[in-house]
Every structure is written in C-alpha cells, then in structure tokens.
Amino acid sequence: MNLWLVAGMVLLVGVIPCVIVQVRDDLESALVALQLAGLVVTESLLLIAVGSDRSPYADVALVMAV
C-alpha cells in the first residue's frame, strides 16, 4: 500500500459522521451532510485512482463530481 491509498481510506472515515447526521438530524442538516459525504467519497475515489494507477476510477470520481 502506498501513501495515496492510505490517504483515500483515511478520508473515507469522514463519511461516518455524515451518516450519523443524516439519520439523527432534521432535513436541512441531513441534506448538507449528504452533499458533504458525496464530496468526501469523490475525493477518496480520486486518491484511490492515483494510488492504484487506474484511470477508470478517476473517471467514476469525475462523473460523481458532476
């Protein structure tokens, strides 16, 4: 494992608080948490794509960003 893959996996831990907010808080806070979770997952996919030298993973992340 290289540093890019480790950074991508560590970044995925940030999705856990977003899920907790989505389940427990009101609708407005849940929507913001959903948008933040999407951003974190997109960044994590880009880091994993760089770490594994696979360009299709970067394509998936860029499609998610749109």
Sequence and secondary structure as in RCSB ss.txt:
>XXXX:A:sequence
MNLWLVAGMVLLVGVIPCVIVQVRDDLESALVALQLAGLVVTESLLLIAVGSDRSPYADVALVMAV
>XXXX:A:secstr
  HHHHHHHHHHTTHHHHHHHHHHS HHHHHHHHHHHHHHHHHHHHHHHHHHT HHHHHHHHHHH 
